Amino acid sequence: MMPASARIDALHVATAALAGVEYLLTQNCTHIANARELRRVYRLLDELGLSGMLICTPIEFLGGDDHDT
């Protein structure tokens, strides 16, 4: 599902899912934490019975963004 150049990113997500990680925080918005990829990643994890992990950036996890004052 990810390009060959992103196999380490795919391994990162797969390892976290198999380990039962509840939250995967990542700064990788190219292959992991972006709306287009997340939809596909979540669908695949659900099909494999590994749903339930939340993937987001640290800023999203903390409930803010760079524009909060």
N, C-alpha and C positions, 0 to 999 in steps of 0.2 A: 504494500500500500504506500510505503514511502520510497523515494528514489534510492538507488543503490548507494549514493553518496551520504545518505542519512541512516545507514544501517546501525550506527552507534546510537542514534536517537531512538530508533525502533527498539533496540535492545534495552535501552534505558526504560522505556514505557513497559515493555514486556516483563522485565525483571521486577519492576515495581508492582505490576498487576499480579504476577505470580506470587509475590511475597505478601500480598494482602495489604499493601500500603493504602491508607485512606486518602491521603493528600499527596500529590506529586507537584512540588513547586519547581518551576523551571523558568529560566530567562529566555529559553529557546522559543521564540515566536515564529520562527520560520517553519519548522517541521512538527512542533508539538503544540504549543499554547496559542493557536490562532483559530478563529471560528471555523474556517473552512476545514482544517485538519481535525479539530476536536470532534466535529460531528462524525467523521469517518472512524476515528479512533474509538470513540464511545460505542458506535454501532458494532465494530469488530469485537471489542471487549465484551459487549453484551451477548453477541452470538457465541462467544467462547465460554460464557458463564463466569466472566470475570468483571462484571459491572460493579459499580459502587465507588470507584476511585475518582476523586475530583482532581483535575489537572488545571493548574492556573499559575500565574506569576506570583511572586511574593507580595507585590503591591495589591493585586486582586485579593489574595488570601487575607491580607490585613485590613481590607475594606476601604482602601483609598486609592488615590492616584497622585501623580506629581503635581496636580493643580489644587489639591486640598490646602486650605489655610487654617 
